[in-house]
Amino acid sequence: MNFIELFIPLILGHFVADFAIQTDTVAINKCPNNNSKININWAWWMTGHVSMHGLIVFFITGNVLVAAAETIIHFYIDYLKCLGKFNLLIDQLLHILCKLIWTLFIISN
């Protein structure tokens, strides 16, 4: 598999999971200190969201370590965005950077 054959599906999978699959309810409730009336801790919402990303990365790469790294790092990036440390553009650039790193890691091994 070459760079483009791996990188493009990872990017597409990311945007499907972050925009098409993620509902407004998840986007709101995955953040700490949200104003939702749903009484489920934010960490459960965030874990569900990032698990979808990890699963998509696993389906595309077949690499469980890369999928685990995606899950953990996606959690941290989204958590910081929820805290207002950066905006949506920076959030998405960081996620795309991760996909670049996963791609380079896999094609170099």
C-alpha angles and dihedrals in degrees: 000000000000130000098268094044089059104030098051095052089047091053093045091047090051094053092046091053096041098044114011099039100030109086126208087252091058093042090055101037097047089070122085115243093022118161095234122137090215107108100217119113114256092237091067091054092047092047091052092049097048092043089061089054092048091049093050090049090050092049091052100040104026086218116126094192092054089046091052091048090050091051095049097042093044088054092052095046093049092044091055091047089052089054089054096248090135141355133256094271093056089043091055093044090053091050091049090049088055090053089051090052092048090049094049091046094052098043092047093056 
